[in-house]
Amino acid sequence: QVQLVESGGGLVQAGGSLRLSCAASGRIFTYYTMGWFRQAAGQEREFVAAMRWNGAWINYADSVKGRFTISTDNDKNTVYLQMNSLKPEDTAVYYCAANRRGTTLSHEYDYWGQGTQVTASS
C-alpha cells in the first residue's frame, strides 16, 4: 500500500507562485511514476505533470509547460510541484498520484492523495 499526503495549496494573486508537496509512505519503488492532476469546479480531472521517481521520465501538460516544475526528494520521499506565473485558470484542487507505469492517464493511477486547493485570483 502507498499513502500520499498533499500540502502547500492556498490563495495567491495571478502571477504569483506556490509549491505543492506530496509526502509518500509505504511501498514506493524507484520505478514508480508520480503524477500531479487537477480538477476545477464542474470539470473533469486533468493531467498536469508526472515523472518517474528516479527522474528517468518527465512529462508536462502543454498548459503548464515553462511555468510548472515537478521534482522529487528521495531522502524525504516527497514529490514537489513548483508553480510559477499562476493564472486564474490554474485554480483547482490539485491531487498527487502514484502508479507503476509511466502514464499521463488518471485512470491508470493506483494511489491518490486527498487533494489541496489552489486558487489564483485575478
Jmol script that loads the backbone (N, CA, C; Angstrom):
load data "model"
ATOM      1  N   GLN A   1       0.827  -1.197   0.000  1.00  0.00           N
ATOM      2  CA  GLN A   1       0.000   0.000   0.000  1.00  0.00           C
ATOM      3  C   GLN A   1       0.860   1.246   0.000  1.00  0.00           C
ATOM      4  N   VAL A   2       0.351   2.298  -0.621  1.00  0.00           N
ATOM      5  CA  VAL A   2       1.041   3.577  -0.695  1.00  0.00           C
ATOM      6  C   VAL A   2       0.104   4.657  -0.176  1.00  0.00           C
ATOM      7  N   GLN A   3       0.627   5.529   0.661  1.00  0.00           N
ATOM      8  CA  GLN A   3      -0.150   6.645   1.172  1.00  0.00           C
ATOM      9  C   GLN A   3       0.473   7.953   0.677  1.00  0.00           C
ATOM     10  N   LEU A   4      -0.385   8.873   0.254  1.00  0.00           N
ATOM     11  CA  LEU A   4       0.067  10.154  -0.296  1.00  0.00           C
ATOM     12  C   LEU A   4      -0.663  11.285   0.424  1.00  0.00           C
ATOM     13  N   VAL A   5       0.086  12.280   0.866  1.00  0.00           N
ATOM     14  CA  VAL A   5      -0.499  13.420   1.561  1.00  0.00           C
ATOM     15  C   VAL A   5       0.027  14.705   0.941  1.00  0.00           C
ATOM     16  N   GLU A   6      -0.892  15.500   0.352  1.00  0.00           N
ATOM     17  CA  GLU A   6      -0.501  16.760  -0.271  1.00  0.00           C
ATOM     18  C   GLU A   6      -0.558  17.904   0.744  1.00  0.00           C
ATOM     19  N   SER A   7       0.224  18.933   0.460  1.00  0.00           N
ATOM     20  CA  SER A   7       0.177  20.170   1.232  1.00  0.00           C
ATOM     21  C   SER A   7       0.713  21.302   0.364  1.00  0.00           C
ATOM     22  N   GLY A   8       0.498  22.539   0.830  1.00  0.00           N
ATOM     23  CA  GLY A   8       1.074  23.682   0.133  1.00  0.00           C
ATOM     24  C   GLY A   8       0.110  24.498  -0.689  1.00  0.00           C
ATOM     25  N   GLY A   9      -1.131  24.078  -0.782  1.00  0.00           N
ATOM     26  CA  GLY A   9      -2.100  24.863  -1.533  1.00  0.00           C
ATOM     27  C   GLY A   9      -2.442  26.161  -0.813  1.00  0.00           C
ATOM     28  N   GLY A  10      -3.175  27.025  -1.519  1.00  0.00           N
ATOM     29  CA  GLY A  10      -3.578  28.287  -0.910  1.00  0.00           C
ATOM     30  C   GLY A  10      -4.085  29.267  -1.932  1.00  0.00           C
ATOM     31  N   LEU A  11      -4.216  30.511  -1.482  1.00  0.00           N
ATOM     32  CA  LEU A  11      -4.703  31.597  -2.330  1.00  0.00           C
ATOM     33  C   LEU A  11      -3.529  32.493  -2.706  1.00  0.00           C
ATOM     34  N   VAL A  12      -3.414  32.788  -3.997  1.00  0.00           N
ATOM     35  CA  VAL A  12      -2.320  33.630  -4.471  1.00  0.00           C
ATOM     36  C   VAL A  12      -2.851  34.511  -5.597  1.00  0.00           C
ATOM     37  N   GLN A  13      -2.263  35.671  -5.762  1.00  0.00           N
ATOM     38  CA  GLN A  13      -2.658  36.535  -6.868  1.00  0.00           C
ATOM     39  C   GLN A  13      -2.095  36.004  -8.179  1.00  0.00           C
ATOM     40  N   ALA A  14      -2.795  36.274  -9.250  1.00  0.00           N
ATOM     41  CA  ALA A  14      -2.311  35.883 -10.571  1.00  0.00           C
ATOM     42  C   ALA A  14      -0.894  36.419 -10.770  1.00  0.00           C
ATOM     43  N   GLY A  15      -0.026  35.565 -11.321  1.00  0.00           N
ATOM     44  CA  GLY A  15       1.369  35.915 -11.490  1.00  0.00           C
ATOM     45  C   GLY A  15       2.253  35.435 -10.363  1.00  0.00           C
ATOM     46  N   GLY A  16       1.639  35.007  -9.273  1.00  0.00           N
ATOM     47  CA  GLY A  16       2.387  34.541  -8.121  1.00  0.00           C
ATOM     48  C   GLY A  16       2.802  33.079  -8.248  1.00  0.00           C
ATOM     49  N   SER A  17       3.392  32.570  -7.149  1.00  0.00           N
ATOM     50  CA  SER A  17       3.929  31.207  -7.133  1.00  0.00           C
ATOM     51  C   SER A  17       3.462  30.450  -5.897  1.00  0.00           C
ATOM     52  N   LEU A  18       3.395  29.142  -6.044  1.00  0.00           N
ATOM     53  CA  LEU A  18       3.140  28.230  -4.936  1.00  0.00           C
ATOM     54  C   LEU A  18       3.944  26.964  -5.175  1.00  0.00           C
ATOM     55  N   ARG A  19       4.302  26.290  -4.090  1.00  0.00           N
ATOM     56  CA  ARG A  19       4.940  24.979  -4.220  1.00  0.00           C
ATOM     57  C   ARG A  19       4.101  23.960  -3.468  1.00  0.00           C
ATOM     58  N   LEU A  20       3.636  22.962  -4.194  1.00  0.00           N
ATOM     59  CA  LEU A  20       2.893  21.864  -3.586  1.00  0.00           C
ATOM     60  C   LEU A  20       3.858  20.740  -3.228  1.00  0.00           C
ATOM     61  N   SER A  21       3.549  20.067  -2.123  1.00  0.00           N
ATOM     62  CA  SER A  21       4.334  18.923  -1.687  1.00  0.00           C
ATOM     63  C   SER A  21       3.430  17.707  -1.586  1.00  0.00           C
ATOM     64  N   CYS A  22       4.001  16.540  -1.836  1.00  0.00           N
ATOM     65  CA  CYS A  22       3.287  15.278  -1.702  1.00  0.00           C
ATOM     66  C   CYS A  22       4.210  14.299  -0.980  1.00  0.00           C
ATOM     67  N   ALA A  23       3.880  14.028   0.266  1.00  0.00           N
ATOM     68  CA  ALA A  23       4.674  13.098   1.069  1.00  0.00           C
ATOM     69  C   ALA A  23       4.164  11.691   0.843  1.00  0.00           C
ATOM     70  N   ALA A  24       5.063  10.810   0.442  1.00  0.00           N
ATOM     71  CA  ALA A  24       4.707   9.427   0.132  1.00  0.00           C
ATOM     72  C   ALA A  24       5.225   8.486   1.208  1.00  0.00           C
ATOM     73  N   SER A  25       4.417   7.511   1.564  1.00  0.00           N
ATOM     74  CA  SER A  25       4.840   6.482   2.509  1.00  0.00           C
ATOM     75  C   SER A  25       4.306   5.140   2.031  1.00  0.00           C
ATOM     76  N   GLY A  26       4.913   4.075   2.552  1.00  0.00           N
ATOM     77  CA  GLY A  26       4.512   2.751   2.121  1.00  0.00           C
ATOM     78  C   GLY A  26       5.503   2.182   1.124  1.00  0.00           C
ATOM     79  N   ARG A  27       5.050   1.277   0.273  1.00  0.00           N
ATOM     80  CA  ARG A  27       5.930   0.572  -0.648  1.00  0.00           C
ATOM     81  C   ARG A  27       6.089   1.344  -1.962  1.00  0.00           C
ATOM     82  N   ILE A  28       6.946   2.377  -1.888  1.00  0.00           N
ATOM     83  CA  ILE A  28       7.268   3.169  -3.073  1.00  0.00           C
ATOM     84  C   ILE A  28       8.583   2.662  -3.656  1.00  0.00           C
ATOM     85  N   PHE A  29       8.617   2.398  -4.942  1.00  0.00           N
ATOM     86  CA  PHE A  29       9.825   1.939  -5.606  1.00  0.00           C
ATOM     87  C   PHE A  29      10.298   2.987  -6.614  1.00  0.00           C
ATOM     88  N   THR A  30      11.565   2.928  -6.956  1.00  0.00           N
ATOM     89  CA  THR A  30      12.138   3.959  -7.815  1.00  0.00           C
ATOM     90  C   THR A  30      11.519   3.970  -9.202  1.00  0.00           C
ATOM     91  N   TYR A  31      10.910   2.852  -9.636  1.00  0.00           N
ATOM     92  CA  TYR A  31      10.297   2.824 -10.958  1.00  0.00           C
ATOM     93  C   TYR A  31       8.870   3.386 -10.961  1.00  0.00           C
ATOM     94  N   TYR A  32       8.350   3.718  -9.795  1.00  0.00           N
ATOM     95  CA  TYR A  32       7.009   4.294  -9.720  1.00  0.00           C
ATOM     96  C   TYR A  32       6.983   5.640 -10.445  1.00  0.00           C
ATOM     97  N   THR A  33       5.854   5.938 -11.047  1.00  0.00           N
ATOM     98  CA  THR A  33       5.602   7.249 -11.614  1.00  0.00           C
ATOM     99  C   THR A  33       4.746   8.046 -10.646  1.00  0.00           C
ATOM    100  N   MET A  34       5.170   9.269 -10.375  1.00  0.00           N
ATOM    101  CA  MET A  34       4.421  10.181  -9.527  1.00  0.00           C
ATOM    102  C   MET A  34       3.799  11.251 -10.408  1.00  0.00           C
ATOM    103  N   GLY A  35       2.504  11.458 -10.242  1.00  0.00           N
ATOM    104  CA  GLY A  35       1.811  12.420 -11.081  1.00  0.00           C
ATOM    105  C   GLY A  35       1.067  13.467 -10.278  1.00  0.00           C
ATOM    106  N   TRP A  36       0.880  14.608 -10.899  1.00  0.00           N
ATOM    107  CA  TRP A  36       0.013  15.660 -10.361  1.00  0.00           C
ATOM    108  C   TRP A  36      -1.153  15.853 -11.345  1.00  0.00           C
ATOM    109  N   PHE A  37      -2.347  15.900 -10.795  1.00  0.00           N
ATOM    110  CA  PHE A  37      -3.553  16.150 -11.565  1.00  0.00           C
ATOM    111  C   PHE A  37      -4.310  17.287 -10.901  1.00  0.00           C
ATOM    112  N   ARG A  38      -5.252  17.869 -11.625  1.00  0.00           N
ATOM    113  CA  ARG A  38      -6.080  18.916 -11.029  1.00  0.00           C
ATOM    114  C   ARG A  38      -7.504  18.793 -11.540  1.00  0.00           C
ATOM    115  N   GLN A  39      -8.411  19.286 -10.708  1.00  0.00           N
ATOM    116  CA  GLN A  39      -9.824  19.265 -11.068  1.00  0.00           C
ATOM    117  C   GLN A  39     -10.456  20.578 -10.653  1.00  0.00           C
ATOM    118  N   ALA A  40     -10.877  21.346 -11.639  1.00  0.00           N
ATOM    119  CA  ALA A  40     -11.588  22.591 -11.376  1.00  0.00           C
ATOM    120  C   ALA A  40     -13.060  22.288 -11.172  1.00  0.00           C
ATOM    121  N   ALA A  41     -13.750  23.200 -10.522  1.00  0.00           N
ATOM    122  CA  ALA A  41     -15.165  23.011 -10.225  1.00  0.00           C
ATOM    123  C   ALA A  41     -15.950  22.774 -11.514  1.00  0.00           C
ATOM    124  N   GLY A  42     -16.717  21.696 -11.538  1.00  0.00           N
ATOM    125  CA  GLY A  42     -17.560  21.390 -12.676  1.00  0.00           C
ATOM    126  C   GLY A  42     -16.841  20.805 -13.876  1.00  0.00           C
ATOM    127  N   GLN A  43     -15.547  20.511 -13.713  1.00  0.00           N
ATOM    128  CA  GLN A  43     -14.777  19.984 -14.838  1.00  0.00           C
ATOM    129  C   GLN A  43     -14.177  18.628 -14.484  1.00  0.00           C
ATOM    130  N   GLU A  44     -13.709  17.936 -15.511  1.00  0.00           N
ATOM    131  CA  GLU A  44     -13.086  16.645 -15.284  1.00  0.00           C
ATOM    132  C   GLU A  44     -11.648  16.824 -14.785  1.00  0.00           C
ATOM    133  N   ARG A  45     -11.163  15.800 -14.116  1.00  0.00           N
ATOM    134  CA  ARG A  45      -9.783  15.814 -13.654  1.00  0.00           C
ATOM    135  C   ARG A  45      -8.848  15.789 -14.856  1.00  0.00           C
ATOM    136  N   GLU A  46      -7.793  16.607 -14.801  1.00  0.00           N
ATOM    137  CA  GLU A  46      -6.860  16.659 -15.926  1.00  0.00           C
ATOM    138  C   GLU A  46      -5.419  16.500 -15.459  1.00  0.00           C
ATOM    139  N   PHE A  47      -4.616  15.963 -16.361  1.00  0.00           N
ATOM    140  CA  PHE A  47      -3.204  15.749 -16.099  1.00  0.00           C
ATOM    141  C   PHE A  47      -2.459  17.076 -16.050  1.00  0.00           C
ATOM    142  N   VAL A  48      -1.496  17.177 -15.122  1.00  0.00           N
ATOM    143  CA  VAL A  48      -0.659  18.373 -15.009  1.00  0.00           C
ATOM    144  C   VAL A  48       0.807  18.034 -15.289  1.00  0.00           C
ATOM    145  N   ALA A  49       1.357  17.081 -14.533  1.00  0.00           N
ATOM    146  CA  ALA A  49       2.770  16.723 -14.685  1.00  0.00           C
ATOM    147  C   ALA A  49       3.009  15.355 -14.068  1.00  0.00           C
ATOM    148  N   ALA A  50       4.058  14.679 -14.530  1.00  0.00           N
ATOM    149  CA  ALA A  50       4.399  13.373 -13.973  1.00  0.00           C
ATOM    150  C   ALA A  50       5.872  13.092 -14.199  1.00  0.00           C
ATOM    151  N   MET A  51       6.428  12.272 -13.330  1.00  0.00           N
ATOM    152  CA  MET A  51       7.817  11.850 -13.507  1.00  0.00           C
ATOM    153  C   MET A  51       8.059  10.519 -12.801  1.00  0.00           C
ATOM    154  N   ARG A  52       9.006   9.752 -13.325  1.00  0.00           N
ATOM    155  CA  ARG A  52       9.461   8.568 -12.619  1.00  0.00           C
ATOM    156  C   ARG A  52      10.179   9.035 -11.354  1.00  0.00           C
ATOM    157  N   TRP A  53      10.056   8.256 -10.302  1.00  0.00           N
ATOM    158  CA  TRP A  53      10.695   8.633  -9.046  1.00  0.00           C
ATOM    159  C   TRP A  53      12.197   8.821  -9.232  1.00  0.00           C
ATOM    160  N   ASN A  54      12.797   8.019 -10.135  1.00  0.00           N
ATOM    161  CA  ASN A  54      14.244   8.129 -10.362  1.00  0.00           C
ATOM    162  C   ASN A  54      14.599   9.188 -11.397  1.00  0.00           C
ATOM    163  N   GLY A  55      13.600   9.939 -11.884  1.00  0.00           N
ATOM    164  CA  GLY A  55      13.857  11.030 -12.818  1.00  0.00           C
ATOM    165  C   GLY A  55      14.037  10.619 -14.251  1.00  0.00           C
ATOM    166  N   ALA A  56      13.798   9.328 -14.573  1.00  0.00           N
ATOM    167  CA  ALA A  56      14.071   8.830 -15.910  1.00  0.00           C
ATOM    168  C   ALA A  56      13.058   9.317 -16.940  1.00  0.00           C
ATOM    169  N   TRP A  57      11.910   9.775 -16.513  1.00  0.00           N
ATOM    170  CA  TRP A  57      10.850  10.196 -17.435  1.00  0.00           C
ATOM    171  C   TRP A  57      10.077  11.336 -16.798  1.00  0.00           C
ATOM    172  N   ILE A  58       9.887  12.416 -17.558  1.00  0.00           N
ATOM    173  CA  ILE A  58       9.144  13.579 -17.070  1.00  0.00           C
ATOM    174  C   ILE A  58       8.217  14.035 -18.193  1.00  0.00           C
ATOM    175  N   ASN A  59       6.998  14.414 -17.823  1.00  0.00           N
ATOM    176  CA  ASN A  59       6.021  14.860 -18.809  1.00  0.00           C
ATOM    177  C   ASN A  59       5.178  15.984 -18.215  1.00  0.00           C
ATOM    178  N   TYR A  60       4.843  16.975 -19.034  1.00  0.00           N
ATOM    179  CA  TYR A  60       4.018  18.098 -18.605  1.00  0.00           C
ATOM    180  C   TYR A  60       2.852  18.294 -19.565  1.00  0.00           C
ATOM    181  N   ALA A  61       1.733  18.756 -19.038  1.00  0.00           N
ATOM    182  CA  ALA A  61       0.641  19.215 -19.891  1.00  0.00           C
ATOM    183  C   ALA A  61       1.088  20.489 -20.608  1.00  0.00           C
ATOM    184  N   ASP A  62       0.612  20.675 -21.825  1.00  0.00           N
ATOM    185  CA  ASP A  62       1.005  21.858 -22.594  1.00  0.00           C
ATOM    186  C   ASP A  62       0.651  23.149 -21.866  1.00  0.00           C
ATOM    187  N   SER A  63      -0.446  23.120 -21.123  1.00  0.00           N
ATOM    188  CA  SER A  63      -0.928  24.332 -20.459  1.00  0.00           C
ATOM    189  C   SER A  63      -0.015  24.810 -19.337  1.00  0.00           C
ATOM    190  N   VAL A  64       0.883  23.961 -18.853  1.00  0.00           N
ATOM    191  CA  VAL A  64       1.747  24.352 -17.728  1.00  0.00           C
ATOM    192  C   VAL A  64       3.236  24.345 -18.089  1.00  0.00           C
ATOM    193  N   LYS A  65       3.578  23.913 -19.290  1.00  0.00           N
ATOM    194  CA  LYS A  65       4.990  23.865 -19.692  1.00  0.00           C
ATOM    195  C   LYS A  65       5.623  25.244 -19.578  1.00  0.00           C
ATOM    196  N   GLY A  66       6.812  25.275 -18.994  1.00  0.00           N
ATOM    197  CA  GLY A  66       7.529  26.529 -18.816  1.00  0.00           C
ATOM    198  C   GLY A  66       7.138  27.295 -17.571  1.00  0.00           C
ATOM    199  N   ARG A  67       6.043  26.874 -16.904  1.00  0.00           N
ATOM    200  CA  ARG A  67       5.594  27.550 -15.673  1.00  0.00           C
ATOM    201  C   ARG A  67       5.679  26.638 -14.461  1.00  0.00           C
ATOM    202  N   PHE A  68       5.394  25.355 -14.638  1.00  0.00           N
ATOM    203  CA  PHE A  68       5.389  24.392 -13.530  1.00  0.00           C
ATOM    204  C   PHE A  68       6.594  23.469 -13.657  1.00  0.00           C
ATOM    205  N   THR A  69       7.106  23.029 -12.492  1.00  0.00           N
ATOM    206  CA  THR A  69       8.219  22.085 -12.465  1.00  0.00           C
ATOM    207  C   THR A  69       7.943  21.002 -11.433  1.00  0.00           C
ATOM    208  N   ILE A  70       8.032  19.754 -11.868  1.00  0.00           N
ATOM    209  CA  ILE A  70       7.874  18.619 -10.946  1.00  0.00           C
ATOM    210  C   ILE A  70       9.260  18.119 -10.553  1.00  0.00           C
ATOM    211  N   SER A  71       9.409  17.729  -9.290  1.00  0.00           N
ATOM    212  CA  SER A  71      10.696  17.222  -8.822  1.00  0.00           C
ATOM    213  C   SER A  71      10.466  16.288  -7.648  1.00  0.00           C
ATOM    214  N   THR A  72      11.497  15.529  -7.296  1.00  0.00           N
ATOM    215  CA  THR A  72      11.405  14.617  -6.154  1.00  0.00           C
ATOM    216  C   THR A  72      12.597  14.814  -5.229  1.00  0.00           C
ATOM    217  N   ASP A  73      12.379  14.501  -3.979  1.00  0.00           N
ATOM    218  CA  ASP A  73      13.442  14.450  -2.975  1.00  0.00           C
ATOM    219  C   ASP A  73      13.416  13.047  -2.396  1.00  0.00           C
ATOM    220  N   ASN A  74      14.365  12.218  -2.838  1.00  0.00           N
ATOM    221  CA  ASN A  74      14.342  10.816  -2.433  1.00  0.00           C
ATOM    222  C   ASN A  74      14.556  10.657  -0.927  1.00  0.00           C
ATOM    223  N   ASP A  75      15.365  11.512  -0.348  1.00  0.00           N
ATOM    224  CA  ASP A  75      15.634  11.400   1.095  1.00  0.00           C
ATOM    225  C   ASP A  75      14.374  11.646   1.918  1.00  0.00           C
ATOM    226  N   LYS A  76      13.503  12.519   1.403  1.00  0.00           N
ATOM    227  CA  LYS A  76      12.286  12.867   2.132  1.00  0.00           C
ATOM    228  C   LYS A  76      11.054  12.130   1.605  1.00  0.00           C
ATOM    229  N   ASN A  77      11.241  11.301   0.559  1.00  0.00           N
ATOM    230  CA  ASN A  77      10.100  10.608  -0.059  1.00  0.00           C
ATOM    231  C   ASN A  77       8.989  11.596  -0.406  1.00  0.00           C
ATOM    232  N   THR A  78       9.391  12.706  -0.996  1.00  0.00           N
ATOM    233  CA  THR A  78       8.445  13.778  -1.284  1.00  0.00           C
ATOM    234  C   THR A  78       8.557  14.206  -2.745  1.00  0.00           C
ATOM    235  N   VAL A  79       7.400  14.463  -3.339  1.00  0.00           N
ATOM    236  CA  VAL A  79       7.305  14.983  -4.699  1.00  0.00           C
ATOM    237  C   VAL A  79       6.808  16.415  -4.622  1.00  0.00           C
ATOM    238  N   TYR A  80       7.388  17.279  -5.424  1.00  0.00           N
ATOM    239  CA  TYR A  80       7.014  18.685  -5.407  1.00  0.00           C
ATOM    240  C   TYR A  80       6.446  19.117  -6.765  1.00  0.00           C
ATOM    241  N   LEU A  81       5.615  20.137  -6.713  1.00  0.00           N
ATOM    242  CA  LEU A  81       5.160  20.803  -7.930  1.00  0.00           C
ATOM    243  C   LEU A  81       5.347  22.297  -7.695  1.00  0.00           C
ATOM    244  N   GLN A  82       6.382  22.849  -8.303  1.00  0.00           N
ATOM    245  CA  GLN A  82       6.615  24.282  -8.227  1.00  0.00           C
ATOM    246  C   GLN A  82       5.797  24.958  -9.312  1.00  0.00           C
ATOM    247  N   MET A  83       4.937  25.870  -8.903  1.00  0.00           N
ATOM    248  CA  MET A  83       4.029  26.536  -9.835  1.00  0.00           C
ATOM    249  C   MET A  83       4.336  28.030  -9.855  1.00  0.00           C
ATOM    250  N   ASN A  84       4.802  28.504 -10.989  1.00  0.00           N
ATOM    251  CA  ASN A  84       5.117  29.916 -11.164  1.00  0.00           C
ATOM    252  C   ASN A  84       4.164  30.552 -12.183  1.00  0.00           C
ATOM    253  N   SER A  85       4.109  31.870 -12.173  1.00  0.00           N
ATOM    254  CA  SER A  85       3.260  32.609 -13.119  1.00  0.00           C
ATOM    255  C   SER A  85       1.840  32.057 -13.142  1.00  0.00           C
ATOM    256  N   LEU A  86       1.283  31.874 -11.967  1.00  0.00           N
ATOM    257  CA  LEU A  86      -0.053  31.270 -11.871  1.00  0.00           C
ATOM    258  C   LEU A  86      -1.105  32.154 -12.533  1.00  0.00           C
ATOM    259  N   LYS A  87      -2.071  31.484 -13.146  1.00  0.00           N
ATOM    260  CA  LYS A  87      -3.168  32.152 -13.834  1.00  0.00           C
ATOM    261  C   LYS A  87      -4.491  31.767 -13.164  1.00  0.00           C
ATOM    262  N   PRO A  88      -5.523  32.587 -13.306  1.00  0.00           N
ATOM    263  CA  PRO A  88      -6.823  32.203 -12.730  1.00  0.00           C
ATOM    264  C   PRO A  88      -7.292  30.835 -13.218  1.00  0.00           C
ATOM    265  N   GLU A  89      -6.977  30.476 -14.439  1.00  0.00           N
ATOM    266  CA  GLU A  89      -7.399  29.170 -14.960  1.00  0.00           C
ATOM    267  C   GLU A  89      -6.636  27.995 -14.346  1.00  0.00           C
ATOM    268  N   ASP A  90      -5.625  28.272 -13.541  1.00  0.00           N
ATOM    269  CA  ASP A  90      -4.946  27.212 -12.791  1.00  0.00           C
ATOM    270  C   ASP A  90      -5.689  26.855 -11.508  1.00  0.00           C
ATOM    271  N   THR A  91      -6.716  27.624 -11.165  1.00  0.00           N
ATOM    272  CA  THR A  91      -7.493  27.376  -9.954  1.00  0.00           C
ATOM    273  C   THR A  91      -8.160  26.009 -10.025  1.00  0.00           C
ATOM    274  N   ALA A  92      -7.895  25.175  -9.003  1.00  0.00           N
ATOM    275  CA  ALA A  92      -8.413  23.803  -8.993  1.00  0.00           C
ATOM    276  C   ALA A  92      -7.983  23.133  -7.693  1.00  0.00           C
ATOM    277  N   VAL A  93      -8.539  21.951  -7.458  1.00  0.00           N
ATOM    278  CA  VAL A  93      -7.995  21.070  -6.438  1.00  0.00           C
ATOM    279  C   VAL A  93      -6.911  20.228  -7.113  1.00  0.00           C
ATOM    280  N   TYR A  94      -5.735  20.230  -6.510  1.00  0.00           N
ATOM    281  CA  TYR A  94      -4.592  19.507  -7.072  1.00  0.00           C
ATOM    282  C   TYR A  94      -4.384  18.206  -6.295  1.00  0.00           C
ATOM    283  N   TYR A  95      -4.206  17.122  -7.057  1.00  0.00           N
ATOM    284  CA  TYR A  95      -4.041  15.796  -6.474  1.00  0.00           C
ATOM    285  C   TYR A  95      -2.693  15.210  -6.867  1.00  0.00           C
ATOM    286  N   CYS A  96      -2.090  14.519  -5.922  1.00  0.00           N
ATOM    287  CA  CYS A  96      -0.889  13.740  -6.161  1.00  0.00           C
ATOM    288  C   CYS A  96      -1.320  12.285  -6.353  1.00  0.00           C
ATOM    289  N   ALA A  97      -0.633  11.573  -7.247  1.00  0.00           N
ATOM    290  CA  ALA A  97      -0.997  10.188  -7.518  1.00  0.00           C
ATOM    291  C   ALA A  97       0.248   9.374  -7.848  1.00  0.00           C
ATOM    292  N   ALA A  98       0.131   8.049  -7.704  1.00  0.00           N
ATOM    293  CA  ALA A  98       1.262   7.162  -7.973  1.00  0.00           C
ATOM    294  C   ALA A  98       0.794   5.932  -8.740  1.00  0.00           C
ATOM    295  N   ASN A  99       1.659   5.446  -9.630  1.00  0.00           N
ATOM    296  CA  ASN A  99       1.361   4.190 -10.318  1.00  0.00           C
ATOM    297  C   ASN A  99       2.679   3.536 -10.742  1.00  0.00           C
ATOM    298  N   ARG A 100       2.581   2.310 -11.231  1.00  0.00           N
ATOM    299  CA  ARG A 100       3.772   1.534 -11.554  1.00  0.00           C
ATOM    300  C   ARG A 100       4.247   1.757 -12.984  1.00  0.00           C
ATOM    301  N   ARG A 101       3.486   2.497 -13.774  1.00  0.00           N
ATOM    302  CA  ARG A 101       3.842   2.695 -15.182  1.00  0.00           C
ATOM    303  C   ARG A 101       4.016   4.178 -15.473  1.00  0.00           C
ATOM    304  N   GLY A 102       4.720   4.497 -16.520  1.00  0.00           N
ATOM    305  CA  GLY A 102       4.843   5.875 -16.966  1.00  0.00           C
ATOM    306  C   GLY A 102       3.625   6.234 -17.791  1.00  0.00           C
ATOM    307  N   THR A 103       2.730   7.022 -17.229  1.00  0.00           N
ATOM    308  CA  THR A 103       1.487   7.339 -17.910  1.00  0.00           C
ATOM    309  C   THR A 103       0.970   8.701 -17.479  1.00  0.00           C
ATOM    310  N   THR A 104       0.180   9.324 -18.345  1.00  0.00           N
ATOM    311  CA  THR A 104      -0.482  10.590 -18.014  1.00  0.00           C
ATOM    312  C   THR A 104      -1.985  10.403 -17.827  1.00  0.00           C
ATOM    313  N   LEU A 105      -2.454   9.158 -17.891  1.00  0.00           N
ATOM    314  CA  LEU A 105      -3.884   8.860 -17.815  1.00  0.00           C
ATOM    315  C   LEU A 105      -4.292   8.635 -16.364  1.00  0.00           C
ATOM    316  N   SER A 106      -5.244   9.412 -15.888  1.00  0.00           N
ATOM    317  CA  SER A 106      -5.606   9.354 -14.476  1.00  0.00           C
ATOM    318  C   SER A 106      -6.155   7.990 -14.072  1.00  0.00           C
ATOM    319  N   HIS A 107      -6.886   7.320 -14.968  1.00  0.00           N
ATOM    320  CA  HIS A 107      -7.500   6.052 -14.583  1.00  0.00           C
ATOM    321  C   HIS A 107      -6.465   4.936 -14.424  1.00  0.00           C
ATOM    322  N   GLU A 108      -5.237   5.177 -14.844  1.00  0.00           N
ATOM    323  CA  GLU A 108      -4.182   4.175 -14.683  1.00  0.00           C
ATOM    324  C   GLU A 108      -3.387   4.376 -13.386  1.00  0.00           C
ATOM    325  N   TYR A 109      -3.716   5.389 -12.626  1.00  0.00           N
ATOM    326  CA  TYR A 109      -3.031   5.609 -11.357  1.00  0.00           C
ATOM    327  C   TYR A 109      -3.718   4.814 -10.250  1.00  0.00           C
ATOM    328  N   ASP A 110      -2.888   4.215  -9.396  1.00  0.00           N
ATOM    329  CA  ASP A 110      -3.398   3.299  -8.373  1.00  0.00           C
ATOM    330  C   ASP A 110      -3.648   3.967  -7.034  1.00  0.00           C
ATOM    331  N   TYR A 111      -2.876   5.002  -6.731  1.00  0.00           N
ATOM    332  CA  TYR A 111      -2.946   5.606  -5.401  1.00  0.00           C
ATOM    333  C   TYR A 111      -3.122   7.119  -5.558  1.00  0.00           C
ATOM    334  N   TRP A 112      -3.944   7.693  -4.666  1.00  0.00           N
ATOM    335  CA  TRP A 112      -4.260   9.115  -4.733  1.00  0.00           C
ATOM    336  C   TRP A 112      -4.194   9.762  -3.368  1.00  0.00           C
ATOM    337  N   GLY A 113      -3.794  11.025  -3.352  1.00  0.00           N
ATOM    338  CA  GLY A 113      -3.888  11.807  -2.137  1.00  0.00           C
ATOM    339  C   GLY A 113      -5.268  12.429  -2.018  1.00  0.00           C
ATOM    340  N   GLN A 114      -5.461  13.220  -0.961  1.00  0.00           N
ATOM    341  CA  GLN A 114      -6.779  13.784  -0.674  1.00  0.00           C
ATOM    342  C   GLN A 114      -7.025  15.086  -1.421  1.00  0.00           C
ATOM    343  N   GLY A 115      -5.969  15.695  -1.962  1.00  0.00           N
ATOM    344  CA  GLY A 115      -6.108  16.928  -2.720  1.00  0.00           C
ATOM    345  C   GLY A 115      -5.851  18.167  -1.894  1.00  0.00           C
ATOM    346  N   THR A 116      -5.413  19.228  -2.562  1.00  0.00           N
ATOM    347  CA  THR A 116      -5.181  20.514  -1.920  1.00  0.00           C
ATOM    348  C   THR A 116      -5.650  21.617  -2.864  1.00  0.00           C
ATOM    349  N   GLN A 117      -6.355  22.603  -2.313  1.00  0.00           N
ATOM    350  CA  GLN A 117      -6.950  23.654  -3.131  1.00  0.00           C
ATOM    351  C   GLN A 117      -5.918  24.714  -3.495  1.00  0.00           C
ATOM    352  N   VAL A 118      -5.882  25.071  -4.774  1.00  0.00           N
ATOM    353  CA  VAL A 118      -5.060  26.177  -5.257  1.00  0.00           C
ATOM    354  C   VAL A 118      -5.989  27.182  -5.926  1.00  0.00           C
ATOM    355  N   THR A 119      -5.904  28.439  -5.491  1.00  0.00           N
ATOM    356  CA  THR A 119      -6.729  29.493  -6.066  1.00  0.00           C
ATOM    357  C   THR A 119      -5.839  30.651  -6.485  1.00  0.00           C
ATOM    358  N   ALA A 120      -5.891  30.990  -7.768  1.00  0.00           N
ATOM    359  CA  ALA A 120      -5.139  32.132  -8.297  1.00  0.00           C
ATOM    360  C   ALA A 120      -6.159  33.200  -8.661  1.00  0.00           C
ATOM    361  N   SER A 121      -6.125  34.304  -7.926  1.00  0.00           N
ATOM    362  CA  SER A 121      -7.128  35.355  -8.128  1.00  0.00           C
ATOM    363  C   SER A 121      -6.637  36.378  -9.145  1.00  0.00           C
ATOM    364  N   SER A 122      -7.587  36.902  -9.913  1.00  0.00           N
ATOM    365  CA  SER A 122      -7.229  37.906 -10.940  1.00  0.00           C
ATOM    366  C   SER A 122      -7.254  39.311 -10.373  1.00  0.00           C
TER     367      SER A 122
END
end "model"
wireframe off; spacefill off
backbone 0.3
color backbone group
